[in-house]
Amino acid sequence: MGLVSNKIAVVTGAASGIGQASAIKLAQEGANVALIDLQDTSETKRLIEKEGASALCFETDVSDPEQMQKSFSATAKEWGRIDIVLANAGMNGTVAPIEDMEPHKWDKTIETNLRSTFLSVKYAIPHMKEQGGSIIITSSVNGNRTFSNMGMTAYSSSKAGQMAFGKMAALELAGYKIRVNIMCPGYVETNIFDRTYTEGVEKIELPVKVEMDESADTLLNQPAKAEKAADLVVFLASEKSSHISGSEIYLDGAQSLM
């Protein structure tokens, strides 16, 4: 028996990176998984079915309420309920000085990261209230512990918002036995930089520049594989973490403490 056998999971941003790795790991541990992404999730579906689990694919704009509601409702209609949600979809967006940041570019990052988290939780609740479950939000150290990545104000603000939202949701939904936790990765090897748009950040300088010693522990120097995040997702989705809710869990090998 797997850690999440016979559970129904929904993963946003499931086409690649943490979302794909987590969807596959959840399937390996016994869950059927609904895959939500604007990108093609057919490869994720193939890998899940290879594990003997079932998958549904939804081409969905995660910032669009109507599309999100339809995807969650279709999942519940197909499988009867939802037990696990990984609100993972996100982007770095535009990296630029505040003065140069165009408002519509700011809005795009907030909508993709923070609004989508709200929509994921909102439309999951009706299908989780009866039996409870686990919601995991993919935030970042760049919103609660690290603020030295110049030009990433929109991204960091969205990630800080996810942290606050997750804690509020944990308290609000506790009565339904729905747990909410926030995963805060550092640098993970994904394709998120494909949607990073840098504009004029060379104009920003930190008051103090800190260089990491190349001889430092490899735990600090190495980026995480997406599978490391997937391991944490499965733990938070399972009964192994049944008394954990409203918590932020850092996944960065202590890098953000430097």
N, C-alpha and C positions, 0 to 999 in steps of 0.2 A: 504493500500500500504506500502510495506517495504522500507527501506532506499536505497536498491539497486535492486528494482524490475526490472525484465526482463534484468538484466545485466549478462554478461558471465565472470566468474572469473576463474583464474588458481592459484592453491596453490601448491607450492613445499614443500616437507616434510609433506605431508598431512595425513600420517598414524597415527600420534600421536601428543601429546603436543600442542604447539601453532598452528601448521598447522592444526591439526584435529579440534581443538576448533574453529578456525577462519573459516574453511570451513563450519562447521555446522552453525555458526552464520551468515555467508553470505547467506547460504541457507534459514535460518529462515527469513532473510530480503529480500528474493525474488530472489536471484541469482541462476543460474545453475553453477555448479562448476566442473572443471577438476582437478583431484587429481593426483599429480606427486610424486612418491616415489619409492625407491627400495624395501621398505617393503610393506606388504599387506595392501591395502587401502579399502578392501571390507567392513570392519566395518564402516569406515567413510562414504562410499557410502550408506550403509544401513540406517545410521542415517540421512543422507541428504534426502534420498527418503522418510523417515518417515515424514519429514517436508513438503513433497509435491513438492520438487524440483528434478531436474535431476542431475546426476553425471556421469562423465567418469573417468575410472581408467587407468593410464599409469604406468607400471613398467619401471622406467627410472633411469639411472645413471645420476644425475644432473650435473656431471662434463664432460659428453660426448656430444660434439656438435651435432653429428648426431642424437642421441637419443632425445635430447632436441628439436631440430628443428622438428623432426617427431611428437613429442607430442604436440607442439604448433600448428603445421600445421593441425594435426588431429582435434584438438579442434575447430579451426576456420572453418574447413571444415564441421564439424558436426553442429555448431551453428551460423556460418556466420561471427563471429567477436570475439574479446576479449576486454573487458572493464576494467578488474581489474586483477592485478597480485600481488600475495604475494610471494616474493622471500624469502622463509623462511628456506629452507633445510640447515642443518648445523650440525656440530659435535664439541665437545671439542677437540677431537683428542688426541695426545700424550702430556702429561704434564711432562716436564723434564727440567733440566738446559740446557742452550744454548750449553754449551760445550759437553753435552752428547746427544743432539738431533740429531738423524739420519736424513740426508737430505730428504730421501724418506718419512719419517714420517711428516716432516715439509710440504713437497709438498702435501701430502694427505689432511692435514687440509686446506691449502690454496685453493686447487682445490675444495674441498667439500663446502667450505664456500664462498670464493670470486669468483672463476671462475664460479661457478654455478649461482651467482648473475648476473654476466656479461652475461652469456648465457640466463638466464631468460629474461632479458631486451632486449637483442639483437634479440631474436627470437619472442618476443612479438610485437616489434615495427611495423613490416609490417601489423599486424592485428589490430593495435590500431590507426594508423596514420589518418585514415579517420574521425573517430568520437571522438578521444581523449580518455582519461581514467585516471586511477589511478594505480600507481605502489607503493607498500609498500615493503621496504627491512627490514628484521629482522636483526638488528645489535646487539649491546650489550653495556652496560656501560663499559665492559671490552675491550675497544678499543678507548674510547674517554674521559672517566671520572675516571675510576678506573684502577690502574696499580700495585696493591699490591698482586694480586693472582700469587704467584711465580710459575714459570714453564710454564705459559700459554702464552709464547711469540708468538707461531704460531697462536693460537686462537686470541689473542689480535691484532696481525698484520692483520689478515684477517678481523676482525671487524672494525678496523681503515680504512682499504681499502674500505670496504663497505660504510663507511661514506663519504669518498672522492668521490667514484664512484657515489653515490646517488646524491650528490650535483652537480657534473658535468653533470649527466644525466638530472637532473631537468632543468638546463639551456639549454642544447642541445635540449631537447624535448618539451620545452615550446611552441614553434611555432606550434606544432601539438596538443596543448591542452592536453598533457599528463603530469600529475603531478607525481612527485617522492618524496616520503618522507621516512624517516628512523626511524624505531621504535627501541628504545634502552632499552630492558628490563634489570632488575637486575635479582635476583634469582627467577625463575619461576619453579613451580613444574611440571617437565616433565621427560622423560626418557633419556635425553641427557647424563646423567652420565653412561648409559649402554655402551656408546662408548667413554669413557674417559680412557686413559691408562697412569697411573702415574708411573714415573720412576725416582727415586733418588731425588725427590724434598726436602727430609728432609735435604739435604746438603745446601739448600738456606735458609737464615734467613733475615728477614727485619731488617733494622737498628733500627727501633722503632716499637714496637708492641702496637697496640691500642686495648683495650678491650671495647666492648660495654656494657654499664650498662644494666643489666637485667630488670631494671625498666623503660627503655626507652619506648617511645611511641610504641604501637604495630604496627603502620604503618611502623616503621623502622625495627621491629623485624620479621615481618611476610613475608614469601615468597608469591609471587602472584600466584593466580590460572591462568591457561592458558586462562580461559574465560575472565580475565581482559585484556589480550592482544588482544583477539578476539574482544572485545568491541571497542578497539582503531582501529583495522583493519577496522571494519565496518564504523566507523566515517571517517577514511581517504579515504575509498573507495567511500564514498557517496558525494552528492552535499553539505552536511553540511560543508565540508572542501574545498570547491571549490576554495578558494583563498590561500590555504596552499600548498606550494611546496618547495622542497629544505630544508626542516626543519628536525631536529632531535627531537624526542619526547621521553623523558625519562619515563620509567615505572618501578619505583623501590621504591616508597614510600620514596624517599629522602635518601635511604641507601648509595648511592655512594657519597653523600656530607659529610659523616662522616669522 
